Amino acid sequence: MKKIKIGIFGPKGRMGESILKQMDNFAELQLSSLCENKKHSVVGKELEGMVVHSNLKKLVDESDVIIDFTIPEATINLLEELKKSKKKTAVVTGTTGFTKNQEKKFLKLCNGLKILQSFNMSLGINILKELVKKTAKNISEESDIEISEIHHNMKRDVPSGTALTLADSITEGAKAKKKNMYRLQSANLLRKKNEIGFSSIRGGDVVGEHSVYFFMDGERIELTHRAVDRKIFSNGALKAAIWIFNKKPGMYSLTDMLG
């Protein structure tokens, strides 16, 4: 059986290291290329039996599927390289923190490429999104809705990409326009109707925790997902790499993979 060649973009990041640890659990996959930021100290050194490089063209040429957990600028640079290549390399990306302009550029570059994007590769989170959507469909009108998220002290983006996708699920279920409100210090700011409030906490080595609250008069519903091991994300990304390998060019999500 021919193995799928996997390139890792950002092998020394938290997710990159976790993916490398889980690779041995997937007989269908073969590690083929490791690419890091050219300023990273690991470039030129050996990791998992191969030399880490900083050449995006080399990464594309050596891979059937690239798994990318980097930063928005790096992800966009990768897609620009893919647009120049004749090789139909797929990308599984979990990069978060895009600005609106970066998101527009990302989506434009994805046209004609084979991309699976998910801000959270966990099966549980994607089930939570469906539960949130269904709950919002039934009680969004009579609820004050809040989202809280907790992550480790090295996470850059606030709120998390997953929290934003949970808000999208709320809006989709409610079938009504909701305004995202990011909680800031204020001496006089009452909650308004049709808001989705966001609260973020950063500290320690927390892998990830997301809660959605539906507050009503006399009762409330809390839906929570806690990630206690980063391998749930890396396993999800590796399963996504297998799934997307034989797909036609297009923009996919983990929901598509789960059916």
N, C-alpha and C positions, 0 to 999 in steps of 0.2 A: 504494500500500500504506500503510495506516494504521500509523504508528509507535507503539511502546510508550513511554509517558511515564515517565521514570525520575527519581525523587527521590533525592537523596543526603543521608543523615542523618550529619553529621560530615564535610563536604567538605574540611576542613583537617587532618584526621588523616592518618596515614601511608597507610592504605588508601584513604581518601576521595580524596586527591590522586592516587594511582595509578589509581583507577577513572576519574577525570576525564580522565587522559591517554589511557586506552584506549578511551574512548567513541567516538571517531571511527572505530574499527575495526569498529563494529557498526551497519550501515546500518538495522537494524530498530528501533533505539533513538533516542529524543529526550530530551535533558536538559530537565527541566521545573521542578525545584525544588531549592533548596539550603538546608538547615536546619542551624544550628549552635547550640551552647550560647549562651544569651542574654548571657553574660559574655565571650564570645569577641570579640576585637578586630576580626574580619572581618565581624561582623554589621553590616548597613547599607552595606557596601561591595560593589562589583561584582566578580564572579568568573565567568569563562567567559560573559560577556555578560549575566549576570543578578544581581540584588541578593540577597545572602545574608540570610536572615531567621532568626528563632528561634521561629516559630509552628508548632506541631505540627499544628494543624487545617489550616492552609494547606498544609503538606507533604502531608498525606493527600489533601486535595481536589485538589491539582495533579498527583498521581501515579497511575499504574496499578500500578507496582511501586516500592517503597522499598528501597534498599540501605543497610543499617545496619551500621556497624562503629564502635560507640561504647563506652559502659560500661554495666554492668547496669542502673543506675538509669534511664539515658536510654532504653534499650530497653524497659523496663517501662512508662515514661511513654508511649512511642510506642504500645505495644499497648493501653494504657488509652484513648488517644485513638481508636484504630481501633475499639474496642468501642463507642464513642459514635457513630461515623460510619455512615451508610447506604451509603457508597461501599465497594465490595468491593476495596479496595487490598490488594495482596499485599506481603509483606515477605521479603526475602532478608537474613538476619542472620548475621554472623560474630562477634558480641560474645562475649567470654570473661570468665572471672573471677566467675561467679555463685556466691553462697553457696547453701547447701542451701535456705534459705527463699526466696531470690530465684528459684532454679530452680523451686520449687513454684509460686510466683506466676506465673512466666513460662509454665509449662505450662498452668496454669488459664486464663490470659488467652488463650492460643492457641486454645482450644476455639471452633470456629466461624469461625476466621480462616484465611487462606491464607498459610502460613508455611513457608519453607525455612530450616532452621538447620543450619549446619555450622561447626565450629570451625576448619576448614581447607578452603579452596575449591580446593585443588590436586588435579588428577587423580592425580598420582603418590602423594600421601598416601593417597588412597582405595584405590589399588591395594595400597599397603603394608599397609593395614588388613586386606585380604583375605589377603595372604601371611602376616601375623602370626596371623590366625585359623586358617589351615590348619596352620601350624607348631605352634601351641598344641594343636590337636586331636591331633597325632601324638606330641609329645614333652613336653607340659607336666608330666607326672607325674615325669619323670626330670630336669627342668631347674630351675635357679635362674634366674628371669627378672628382668631389670633393664631399665628405660627411662631413657635420658638425653636431655636436650633442651637446645639452645643457642639463645638469642635476643638481640636488640639490648638495649642498656642502658636503653631506655625502656619495656620491657614490664613490666606491673604484676603479672600473676598468675603464681604459682608453685605447682605445675607448670603448664605450658601446657595449654589446653583440648584440644589435639591429643594430647598425651601421655596425658591421661585417657581419650580415646576409643580410643587404642591399647590401653590396659589393658582397656577394655570388650571389645575384639576378642579379647584373650587369654582373658578369662573366658568369652566366648561360645564360643570354639573349644574350650576345655578342658572345658566343661560341668561345672565344679567351682568352688566358691567360692574366690576369691583375695582376700587382704587387701592393700590398698595401704599401702606403707610409705615415708614421706618421709624420706630420709636426713638425720639431724642429728648433731651432734657427740656422741660418747659414748665413755667410757673402757672400757665393758664391755657390748657389745650384739652378740650373735651373730645371724647370719641365721637366720630360722625358715623352715620348710617352708610352701609355699603363699603366699609373699609375692610381691608385685610391687614391686620397689624403684624409687624415682624419684630422679634426680639432675638438678639444674638449674644452668645457667651463664648469666650475663647479661653482655654486653659488646659494645662497639663498635656496628657497624651490621649485625650478623648478621641476615639475613632469617628464617632458621629451619632448624634441623637436628634430626632425631629419629632415634634408634637404639633398636632392641629387641634385647636379648641373651638367648640361650638357652644357659646354661652347663651343660655335662654333664661327666661324668668322661672326661677325655682329649680332648675336643673342644668346640667351641661354634659356634653360628650367630649371625651378626650381620646384621640387616636395617636398612638406613639410607636415609633420604631427606634430601637437602639442597636447600633452595630458595636460589637465588642471585639471583633477580630477583622483586620483589614483583608484577610484572605477571601471574605465573601465578595469583595469588590473585584479582586484579581481573578478569582474563579469565574465570576460573571463576565469579565472582559475576555478571558480566554475562551469561554463558551461562545461569546459573541463573535470572536475571530473565526471559529469553526463554522458558525452559522452563516456569516456573510461571505465566506470564501467563494461559494458557487452562485451567489446572487448577482442579478443584473445591476448595472449602475443605478444609483438612486440614494435618497436620504432615508435612513432607517433609524429606528429607536429600539430600545430594549423591549418595549411593549410589542413591537412587530415580531421580535424574536420569540416572545412568550405566547404570541397568538391571541 
